[in-house]
């Protein structure tokens, strides 16, 4: 069974030698922008720590290198925070991620329906 979410943690800056604190096993992860709450990355993995470390957030590369590489998701890693949720298997992590996506879509639809219902005609 999937455990509960960890607390939100600031995303570490690899240039200063900080490390991601995440399960070295299956689970779900979520990365969001600290100020806006916008989800930058969400997914499941057989190794959550590696998945977070492999995210292309901000490589600090020059303009020439950016022409041939995948663009980073955000401009500053310091503006991000992440949380994780461990699972007992990769299949369980995948199921939990799909369930969470479904819950978000339902909440978004309700929010939009409420917004449309309160709009004056």
C-alpha positions as CSV (number, residue, x, y, z in Angstrom):
1,X,0.0,0.0,0.0
2,X,1.2,3.5,-0.8
3,X,2.4,5.5,2.2
4,X,1.6,9.2,2.8
5,X,3.2,12.1,1.1
6,X,6.4,13.5,2.6
7,X,6.6,17.1,3.6
8,X,7.5,19.6,0.9
9,X,11.2,20.2,0.6
10,X,13.2,22.8,-1.3
11,X,14.7,21.3,-4.5
12,X,18.5,21.0,-4.0
13,X,20.9,22.9,-6.0
14,X,23.4,20.4,-7.5
15,X,26.0,23.1,-8.0
16,X,26.3,23.5,-4.2
17,X,26.5,19.8,-3.6
18,X,23.1,19.3,-2.1
19,X,21.2,16.0,-2.6
20,X,17.6,14.9,-3.2
21,X,16.1,13.2,-0.1
22,X,13.8,10.6,-1.7
23,X,13.1,6.9,-1.7
24,X,15.7,4.7,-3.5
25,X,12.8,2.6,-4.6
26,X,9.4,2.8,-6.2
27,X,7.0,5.7,-5.6
28,X,5.4,8.8,-6.8
29,X,6.9,12.3,-6.9
30,X,5.6,15.8,-7.5
31,X,7.7,19.0,-8.1
32,X,6.0,22.4,-8.0
33,X,6.9,26.1,-8.2
34,X,7.1,27.5,-4.6
35,X,5.3,30.8,-5.2
36,X,2.7,29.8,-7.7
37,X,2.0,26.2,-6.8
38,X,2.2,25.3,-10.5
39,X,3.1,21.6,-10.9
40,X,6.3,21.3,-12.9
41,X,6.8,17.6,-12.8
42,X,4.7,14.6,-11.6
43,X,5.2,11.0,-12.1
44,X,6.0,7.5,-10.8
45,X,9.2,5.6,-10.9
46,X,10.9,2.4,-9.9
47,X,13.6,4.7,-8.3
48,X,12.2,8.1,-7.1
49,X,15.6,9.5,-6.2
50,X,17.0,8.8,-9.6
51,X,13.9,10.2,-11.3
52,X,14.1,13.5,-9.4
53,X,17.9,13.7,-10.0
54,X,17.4,13.1,-13.8
55,X,14.8,15.9,-14.2
56,X,16.1,18.6,-16.6
57,X,15.4,21.6,-14.4
58,X,18.2,24.0,-15.0
59,X,21.5,22.7,-16.3
60,X,23.2,26.1,-16.2
61,X,24.4,25.6,-19.8
62,X,25.3,28.2,-22.3
63,X,23.2,29.5,-25.1
64,X,24.9,27.4,-27.8
65,X,24.3,24.2,-25.8
66,X,20.6,25.1,-25.3
67,X,20.1,24.9,-29.1
68,X,20.8,21.2,-29.1
69,X,19.5,20.1,-25.7
70,X,16.0,19.8,-24.2
71,X,15.0,23.1,-22.6
72,X,14.9,23.2,-18.8
73,X,11.5,23.1,-17.1
74,X,12.1,26.2,-15.0
75,X,14.7,29.0,-14.9
76,X,15.7,28.7,-11.2
77,X,15.9,25.5,-9.2
78,X,15.7,27.5,-6.0
79,X,12.1,28.3,-6.9
80,X,11.1,24.7,-6.7
81,X,10.0,22.2,-4.0
82,X,9.2,18.5,-4.1
83,X,7.5,15.8,-2.2
84,X,7.5,12.0,-2.6
85,X,5.3,9.1,-1.7
86,X,6.9,5.7,-1.4
87,X,5.3,2.5,-2.7
88,X,6.0,-1.2,-2.3
89,X,6.2,-1.9,-6.0
90,X,6.4,-0.1,-9.3
91,X,2.9,-1.3,-10.3
92,X,1.6,0.2,-7.0
93,X,3.3,3.5,-7.7
94,X,1.8,3.6,-11.3
95,X,-1.6,2.9,-9.9
96,X,-1.3,5.5,-7.2
97,X,-0.1,8.1,-9.8
98,X,-3.0,7.3,-12.1
99,X,-5.5,7.6,-9.2
100,X,-4.0,11.0,-8.2
101,X,-4.3,12.3,-11.8
102,X,-7.9,11.2,-11.8
103,X,-8.6,13.0,-8.5
104,X,-6.9,16.2,-9.8
105,X,-9.0,16.1,-13.0
106,X,-12.2,15.6,-11.0
107,X,-11.3,18.5,-8.7
108,X,-10.4,20.7,-11.7
109,X,-13.8,19.9,-13.4
110,X,-15.7,20.7,-10.3
111,X,-13.8,24.0,-10.0
112,X,-14.5,24.9,-13.6
113,X,-18.2,23.9,-13.2
114,X,-18.5,26.0,-10.1
115,X,-16.9,28.9,-11.9
116,X,-19.3,28.6,-14.9
117,X,-22.3,28.3,-12.6
118,X,-21.4,31.6,-10.8
119,X,-20.8,33.6,-14.0
120,X,-23.4,36.2,-14.7
121,X,-25.2,35.7,-18.1
